[in-house]
Amino acid sequence: MRCGTKCFIVTLEKDDGKKTYEISARSSADARKISRRRYGEDLVIHSVQKK
């Protein structure tokens, strides 16, 4: 875990439907980057909210 991280709830849509994940990141933009790297480039991110 990096310094200054917060927990974000990311709602995304992939081939099989909508899913919600908790991502530890420094900002909401960083949470989007991490989720794209982790779950693939072909997903659609609906929302990123601070927990």
Contact map, one row per residue, 1 for C-alpha under 8 A:
111010000000000000000001000000000000000000000000000
111110000000000000000000000000000000000000000000000
111110000000000000000000000000000000000000000000000
011111000000000000000000010000000000000000000000000
111111100000000000000001111000000000000000000000000
000111110000000000000001111000000000000000000000011
000011111000000000000111100000000000000000000000011
000001111100000000000111100100100000000000000001111
000000111110000000011110000000000000000000000011111
000000011111000000011110000000110010000000001111100
000000001111100001111000000000000000000000001111000
000000000111110001110000000000000000000000111110000
000000000011111111100000000000000000000000111100000
000000000001111111100000000000000000000001110000000
000000000000111110000000000000000000000000100000000
000000000000111111000000000000000000000000000000000
000000000000111111100000000000000000000000000000000
000000000011110111110000000000000000000000000000000
000000000011110011111000000000000000000000000000000
000000001111000001111100000000000000000000000000000
000000001110000000111110000000000000000000000000000
000000111100000000011111000000000000000000000000000
000000111100000000001111100000100110000000000000000
100011110000000000000111110000100000000000000000000
000011110000000000000011111101100100000000000000000
000111000000000000000001111101100000000000000000000
000011000000000000000000111111100000000000000000000
000000010000000000000000111111110000000000000001110
000000000000000000000000001111111000000000000000000
000000000000000000000000111111111100000000000000000
000000010100000000000011111111111110000000000001000
000000000100000000000000000111111111000000001001000
000000000000000000000000000011111111100000000000000
000000000000000000000010100001111111110000000000000
000000000100000000000010000000111111111100000000000
000000000000000000000000000000011111111110100000000
000000000000000000000000000000001111111110000000000
000000000000000000000000000000000111111100000000000
000000000000000000000000000000000011111110100000000
000000000000000000000000000000000011111111100000000
000000000000000000000000000000000001101111100000000
000000000000010000000000000000000000000111110000000
000000000001111000000000000000000001001111111000000
000000000001110000000000000000000000000001111100000
000000000111100000000000000000010000000000111111000
000000000111100000000000000000000000000000011111000
000000001111000000000000000000000000000000001111100
000000011110000000000000000100110000000000001111110
000000011100000000000000000100000000000000000011111
000001111000000000000000000100000000000000000001111
000001111000000000000000000000000000000000000000111
